[in-house]
Amino acid sequence: MKISEQIKILCVRTNISVAELSRRVGQSPQNFSAKMKRESFTISELQIISEAVDATFEHNFILKNGDKV
């Protein structure tokens, strides 16, 4: 699943609009929308997004044996 799809689901589940999320993270709705289209969020931006909705963001590589890196 693409990160933009995950962010849209996050907004639905936290009952806020994407525009409201963009304001919470200090970006204009236009800039945020462009990042969504380009799929160009950094890990630090994803952490800020998670904090804006009081969620936890995890980023891992998970090996076939289940180990997380």
Secondary structure as UniProt FT lines:
FT   HELIX           3..14
FT   HELIX           18..24
FT   TURN            25..26
FT   HELIX           29..38
FT   HELIX           43..52
FT   TURN            53..54
FT   TURN            64..65
//
